[in-house]
């Protein structure tokens, strides 16, 4: 009998901002991401860079025809944003299952960036 050692997949550190694209077509924010970037805002605007396969989320407190609501969980630690129209338009896969990504803050453009090629 030959045994194979189990290797645990790398799990994100709990103090790392993470964004998940959920199979329901929503974008989920972990507590660190919400607290650090989104807490003081009510709405977002989605942007997409096809060449680099990168989503950007610009934060705002002014509603417009292009904004999406930030929905906060009852406990106030997590949040999500309905993004199904955005994901479908740019053909960003989401139905296969949820995927989590690290994200970075672009202070020059004042927006959160998610490189879809990175996990």
N, C-alpha and C positions, 0 to 999 in steps of 0.2 A: 504494500500500500504506500502511495506517495502523497504526502501532505503538502498542501500549498498554504503559505502564510497569507492571511487576510491583510490587505493594506487599506486603511481607512482613507477615504477621500478627504482632501484638504477642506476643512470647514472654515468659513470666514470668522475672523476675530469679532467678538461682540461689540467692539468699539469702532467698527468700520462701517461707514455709510454704504448701504446696499439698496439697489432697486431691483424689483422683480417684475418680469412681464408674465402675467398670470393667464392661464388658459381661458379665463372668462373674458379676456380682452381688456383687463385693467392693468395699471401700473401700480405696484405696491411699493411703499417706502418703509424700510425698517425704522425703528425708533430713533436710532442715531441720525439717520438721514433726515427724518422729519424734524427733529429737535434742532439740528444744526442749520438746516437750510430753509425749511418750509413753514415752520411754526408761525411766523409773523405775516404769512400771506394767505389769501383766500382763493386765488386762481393761478392757473398756469397757461402758458402758450407752448405748444409743441413745435419743434423744428426738426428737420432731418437732413443729414449730409449723406447723400447717396454714395459719393466717391469713397468716403471713409467708413460707411455703414455705422453712423453715429447718430444717436438721438440726443437732442438738447431740450431742456425744459427751462423756459424762462418764467420767473416768478413775478406776480403782479397782484395788486389789490384792486385793480380797476377792471370791471367786467366789460367784455366786448363780444362781438360775434365770433371771435377766435379763441376765447378763453374757455377753460374747463375748470370745474369746481374741484377743490381739494376736499375730499371726504375724510374726516378724522374719526378714528375708532372711539367707542364709548369711553375707554380708559384714557384717551388723549395721547397715546404713545405711538400709535401706528396711523398710517394714512394711505389712501389709494385714490387713483384718478381714473375715471372711465376713459379708455383710449381706443376703443374698438374701431371707430371710424378712421382714426389716424393710422393704426396698425394695418387695417385693410388697404387703405389708400396706397401706402408705401410697401405693401406686401411683406410686412415684417411678421414672421411666423409666431403664432401664439397658441394655436389649437392643440399642438402636440403635447403640451405640458408646460408647467411653470419653469422659468429659468431666472436665476439671480445673477446680477452683475455688480461689480464695484463701480463706483462713479467718482467723478472729480468735479470740483467747482472751478469754473472759468470766470475769474474775477474781472477780467478785461471785458467780457461780454455779459457779465452778470447772469450766468445760467449754469445749470447742472448738465454735465455731459456723460453719456453712457455709450461706451464703445461696444457694439454688439459682437465684435469678434473676440473680445476679452471676457473672461468670466471670473 
